């Protein structure tokens, strides 16, 4: 019998949860017109049931017991917006055991425990959707799983964290250092009180782990992803990058190689003429390369109440349509049928091939460049260009080199050897360069 109403439960009534409630209330008619069924938010669970969120709920909808949502036999879909690993994982698994379809924005949970959740959903014959976990309001996951699913993807890369992008944009535009811009981002609400997950690249690594799995049909071990944040990027290096026609972005990169997948997150110099270099402020962008479609760039708001709530509701409505059609799971949760997902090793960072920006701080004396270039040459590293500006320090001078392509292991070994020289005054700054986006 055709369902005339689909009931939805919500776990977590914070900023995004409030946005979801607003969509249900303000766009109820649009939702009905697009799905052909009435969708009702019938129960919300949160530990805080007293704070005013600026939305009005009917009596009895808001409760402080998650079990009232995940075990309610009348609820068809559970939205998880708690975040983190625990207790979100336990609530999702219990909801699945009770036959609920799942919509989540929890990238950390899906990146680390996704396989466990997917296995449970497969056994229970329910769906799990997580569009809002990557890119906020940018529909990148549905694009990979549905619109572009006939393609073999060779590369997926992007700017996936609005906090870091805001900081780097401000540093570039104003010549500011990292610390004061981070403080400004916190004052404006773009950065958390504890911004570690953002500025150390962890949030970005969660997201690229999911994108790589979706694009390449493999399981990605999050713990093996090389992850480097933006805390060591200085105004000095941004200025040198600008002089050489580059911008510095925190870039997530995943490539399908020969028998191995390359996945990494780190500050990266991108030519300023590239579209990705023009993604500024809190905006995000994802660039996909498919064998038939070619390069595709998806751009938009990567976070925030309304954009994320929009993505959550898109998943809710998609599942609602499937329920009405009598289908259990129309699209594989991770894009590939589970029996077609293959294990591939991650390419060790030492094997990565890249160009490099190197900034040395050395004693101001003759023969310095010769010593550095000799060691680089001994490790198969050739110099493409050099800047040696006039120094205002009493006894030190910066030397900036741009290399041709080299292996990461060779760079690491060369810098270790150079670091032992008595002419080196400070640790060498290294930033990888991407000219070929794939």
C-alpha positions in Angstrom: 0.0 0.0 0.0 1.3 3.5 -1.0 2.5 5.4 2.0 0.8 8.8 2.5 3.2 10.0 5.2 6.9 9.4 6.0 8.0 10.1 9.6 11.5 11.4 10.4 13.4 11.5 13.7 16.3 13.8 14.5 19.2 13.1 16.8 21.0 16.4 17.7 19.3 19.8 17.9 22.3 22.1 17.5 22.9 24.6 14.7 22.4 22.1 11.8 19.5 20.4 13.5 17.8 23.8 13.8 18.4 24.4 10.1 16.7 21.0 9.3 13.7 22.0 11.4 13.4 25.2 9.5 13.5 23.4 6.2 10.7 21.1 7.3 8.6 24.0 8.5 9.2 26.5 5.8 9.3 24.2 2.7 6.8 21.5 3.7 4.8 22.2 0.5 7.9 22.0 -1.7 8.9 18.8 -0.1 5.5 17.3 -0.7 5.4 18.5 -4.3 8.9 17.0 -5.1 8.4 13.7 -3.3 4.7 13.1 -3.7 4.3 12.3 0.0 4.0 14.3 3.3 7.2 14.1 5.3 6.9 14.9 9.0 9.6 15.5 11.6 7.9 13.7 14.5 10.5 13.4 17.1 13.8 15.2 18.1 16.2 14.0 20.7 18.8 16.2 22.4 20.3 16.4 25.9 19.4 20.1 26.0 15.6 20.5 25.7 15.3 24.0 27.2 17.5 26.3 25.1 15.5 28.5 22.6 16.6 27.6 19.1 14.4 30.2 17.5 11.9 27.6 16.1 8.6 26.5 17.6 7.9 22.8 18.0 4.6 21.0 18.9 4.4 19.6 22.4 6.1 16.2 22.9 8.3 16.4 19.8 11.5 17.4 21.6 12.8 14.7 24.1 16.1 14.0 25.9 16.1 10.3 25.1 17.6 9.1 21.9 16.0 5.7 22.3 12.6 7.4 21.8 13.8 8.2 18.3 15.8 5.1 17.2 13.2 2.5 18.5 10.0 4.3 17.6 8.2 1.9 15.2 6.5 4.8 13.4 9.7 6.5 12.4 11.1 5.6 8.9 14.2 7.8 8.7 16.6 8.9 11.4 18.8 11.9 10.9 22.1 11.9 13.0 23.5 15.3 13.7 25.3 14.6 17.0 28.8 14.4 15.5 31.9 12.6 16.7 32.3 8.9 17.2 30.4 8.1 20.4 27.5 7.9 21.1 26.6 8.6 17.5 27.8 5.2 16.3 25.8 3.3 18.9 22.7 5.3 18.1 23.0 4.8 14.3 23.6 1.0 14.7 20.6 0.7 17.0 18.4 2.7 14.6 19.5 0.4 11.8 18.7 -2.7 13.9 15.2 -1.2 14.3 14.8 -0.9 10.5 15.4 2.8 10.1 17.1 4.4 7.1 19.9 6.8 8.1 20.9 10.3 7.0 24.1 11.7 8.6 26.4 14.7 8.3 29.1 13.0 10.3 32.2 12.8 8.1 34.4 11.6 11.0 32.1 8.7 11.8 31.7 7.7 8.2 35.5 8.0 7.4 36.5 5.8 10.4 33.5 3.5 11.0 31.7 3.6 7.7 32.3 0.0 6.8 30.7 -1.2 10.1 27.7 1.0 9.4 27.4 -0.1 5.8 27.6 -3.8 6.8 24.8 -3.3 9.4 22.7 -1.4 6.9 23.2 -4.2 4.3 22.0 -6.8 6.7 19.0 -4.8 7.7 18.2 -3.8 4.1 18.1 -0.1 4.8 19.9 2.9 3.2 22.5 5.3 4.6 23.1 8.7 3.0 25.7 11.3 3.9 25.7 14.1 1.3 26.2 16.7 4.0 29.4 15.0 5.3 31.5 16.5 2.5 31.2 20.0 1.1 28.2 21.2 3.0 25.7 22.3 0.4 27.8 21.1 -2.6 26.1 18.0 -4.1 29.4 16.2 -4.7 28.5 12.7 -3.3 25.3 12.4 -5.3 27.3 13.6 -8.4 29.8 10.8 -7.9 27.3 8.1 -7.1 24.6 9.0 -9.7 25.1 11.7 -12.2 28.7 10.8 -13.1 28.7 7.1 -12.1 29.5 5.9 -15.6 33.0 7.4 -15.4 36.2 5.9 -14.1 37.7 8.7 -11.9 41.4 9.2 -12.0 41.6 12.2 -9.6 39.5 13.9 -7.0 40.9 16.9 -5.2 39.6 20.0 -3.5 39.4 22.7 -0.9 37.3 21.0 1.7 37.6 23.1 4.9 36.1 26.6 5.1 37.9 27.6 8.2 41.4 26.9 6.7 40.4 28.6 3.4 39.1 31.7 5.2 42.4 31.9 7.2 44.6 31.5 4.1 42.5 33.9 2.1 42.9 36.6 4.8 46.6 36.0 5.1 47.0 36.3 1.4 44.8 39.5 1.0 46.1 41.3 4.1 49.6 40.0 4.5 48.7 38.8 8.1 50.3 36.0 10.1 48.4 32.9 11.1 47.7 33.5 14.8 45.8 36.9 14.5 43.7 35.6 11.5 42.8 32.4 13.4 41.6 34.6 16.3 39.5 36.7 13.9 38.0 33.5 12.5 37.0 32.4 16.0 35.4 35.8 16.7 33.4 35.6 13.5 32.3 32.0 14.2 34.2 30.5 11.3 36.5 28.6 13.6 35.7 26.6 16.8 37.0 27.5 20.2 39.2 24.4 19.7 40.1 24.5 16.0 42.5 21.6 16.0 40.5 19.3 13.7 40.3 22.1 11.1 43.7 23.8 11.1 45.6 20.5 11.5 43.9 19.1 8.4 42.0 16.3 10.2 38.5 17.4 9.0 39.8 17.6 5.4 41.3 14.1 5.7 38.0 12.7 6.8 36.4 14.2 3.8 39.0 13.1 1.2 38.9 9.5 2.7 35.1 9.4 1.8 35.6 10.9 -1.7 38.5 8.6 -2.5 36.4 5.5 -1.5 33.4 6.7 -3.5 35.5 7.5 -6.6 37.8 4.5 -6.7 35.7 1.7 -5.2 38.1 0.9 -2.4 38.3 1.1 1.4 40.5 3.9 2.6 42.3 3.5 6.0 41.9 7.0 7.4 44.9 6.5 9.8 47.2 6.0 6.8 46.4 9.3 5.1 49.3 11.8 5.2 47.8 14.9 6.9 49.4 18.2 7.4 47.6 21.4 8.5 48.2 25.1 7.9 49.7 26.1 11.2 53.3 26.4 9.7 52.2 28.6 6.7 53.6 32.1 7.2 53.0 35.4 5.6 56.5 35.3 4.2 55.8 32.1 2.3 52.5 33.5 1.0 54.3 36.6 -0.2 56.9 34.5 -2.1 54.2 32.3 -3.6 52.4 35.5 -4.9 55.6 36.7 -6.4 55.9 33.5 -8.3 52.3 33.4 -9.5 50.9 30.9 -7.0 48.4 30.8 -4.2 48.6 28.5 -1.1 45.6 26.4 -0.3 45.0 23.5 2.0 44.4 20.9 -0.7 43.1 17.3 -0.4 44.4 15.1 -3.2 43.4 11.6 -4.2 44.6 9.8 -7.3 44.1 6.3 -8.7 47.5 4.9 -9.5 48.8 1.6 -10.8 47.7 -0.8 -8.1 47.7 1.8 -5.3 45.7 4.9 -4.3 47.4 8.2 -3.5 45.6 10.2 -0.8 47.1 13.2 1.0 46.2 16.5 2.7 48.7 19.4 3.0 49.2 23.1 2.1 49.8 23.3 -1.6 50.9 26.0 -4.1 48.4 26.2 -7.0 49.0 28.5 -10.0 46.8 31.6 -9.4 45.3 31.2 -12.9 43.6 28.0 -12.0 39.9 28.0 -10.9 40.7 26.3 -7.6 43.1 29.2 -6.7 40.1 31.5 -7.0 38.1 29.7 -4.3 38.3 32.1 -1.4 36.8 32.8 2.0 34.7 30.0 3.6 33.8 28.5 0.2 34.7 24.9 -0.8 35.3 23.3 -4.2 35.8 19.8 -5.4 37.4 18.9 -8.7 36.7 15.5 -10.3 38.3 14.0 -13.3 36.4 11.3 -15.2 37.4 9.4 -18.3 34.3 10.5 -20.3 33.1 13.7 -18.6 36.6 15.2 -18.2 37.3 17.7 -15.4 34.3 18.9 -13.3 34.5 21.6 -10.7 31.8 21.8 -8.0 31.8 25.0 -5.9 29.7 26.4 -3.1 29.2 26.9 0.6 31.0 24.2 2.5 29.4 24.6 5.9 26.8 26.6 7.8 23.3 25.9 9.0 21.4 26.5 5.8 23.7 24.9 3.3 24.2 21.8 5.4 20.6 21.5 6.2 19.8 21.7 2.5 22.1 18.7 1.9 20.6 16.7 4.8 17.1 17.3 3.5 18.1 16.2 0.0 19.1 12.9 1.4 15.9 12.6 3.4 13.8 13.3 0.4 15.7 10.8 -1.8 15.1 8.1 0.8 11.5 9.2 1.0 11.1 8.7 -2.8 12.6 5.2 -2.5 10.2 4.2 0.3 7.3 5.4 -1.8 8.5 3.4 -4.8 8.9 0.3 -2.7 12.7 0.2 -3.2 15.0 -0.5 -0.3 18.4 0.9 -1.6 18.4 2.2 -5.1 22.1 3.3 -5.2 24.9 1.5 -3.5 25.8 3.4 -0.3 29.5 3.9 -1.3 28.8 4.1 -5.0 30.0 0.6 -5.9 28.2 -2.7 -5.2 29.7 -4.1 -2.0 31.1 -7.2 -3.7 32.9 -5.0 -6.2 34.8 -2.9 -3.6 38.4 -3.9 -3.6 41.3 -3.3 -1.2 44.1 -1.2 -2.6 47.2 -0.1 -0.7 47.8 3.6 -0.1 50.9 4.9 -1.9 53.5 5.7 0.8 54.2 9.5 1.1 57.8 8.7 0.5 56.9 7.6 -3.1 54.9 10.7 -4.0 56.3 12.7 -7.0 55.8 16.4 -6.8 57.4 19.8 -7.3 58.5 21.7 -4.2 58.9 25.1 -2.8 61.8 25.3 -0.4 62.7 28.3 1.8 66.1 28.1 3.5 67.3 30.6 6.1 71.0 30.7 6.0 74.1 32.6 7.1 74.8 35.6 4.8 78.1 34.4 3.3 79.6 33.2 0.1 79.2 29.6 -1.0 75.9 28.9 0.7 73.9 28.3 -2.5 76.6 26.0 -3.9 76.5 23.8 -0.7 72.7 23.5 -0.9 72.5 22.9 -4.6 75.2 20.3 -4.4 73.3 18.2 -1.8 70.1 18.6 -3.8 71.8 17.4 -6.9 73.2 14.4 -5.1 69.7 13.4 -4.2 68.4 13.7 -7.8 66.7 17.1 -7.2 67.1 19.8 -9.9 66.3 23.5 -9.3 63.8 25.2 -11.6 64.0 28.7 -10.3 65.4 30.7 -7.4 64.8 33.9 -5.4 67.4 35.4 -3.1 66.0 38.7 -1.9 67.9 41.3 0.0 67.9 40.5 3.7 67.3 43.0 6.5 68.6 40.6 9.2 72.1 41.1 10.5 73.5 37.8 9.6 70.9 35.6 7.8 69.3 35.6 4.4 66.4 33.7 2.9 66.9 31.5 -0.2 63.8 30.3 -2.0 64.1 27.5 -4.5 61.4 25.9 -6.8 62.3 22.4 -7.8 61.4 20.2 -10.8 59.5 17.1 -10.0 61.2 14.9 -7.4 60.4 12.0 -5.2 59.3 12.8 -1.6 61.9 10.4 -0.1 64.7 12.2 -2.0 63.5 15.6 -0.8 63.3 14.3 2.8 66.8 12.9 2.8 68.3 16.0 1.1 66.7 18.4 3.6 67.8 16.2 6.5 71.4 16.5 5.2 71.2 20.2 4.5 69.8 20.7 8.0 73.0 19.5 9.4 75.0 22.2 7.8 76.2 25.0 10.1 75.0 27.6 7.5 71.3 26.8 8.2 69.8 29.1 10.8 66.2 27.8 10.9 64.2 24.7 9.9 63.6 24.7 6.2 60.1 25.5 5.0 58.7 23.0 2.4 55.4 23.4 0.5 54.4 21.1 -2.3 53.4 22.5 -5.7 50.6 21.2 -7.9 50.6 22.2 -11.6 49.0 19.2 -13.1 45.5 18.7 -11.5 44.9 15.5 -13.4 
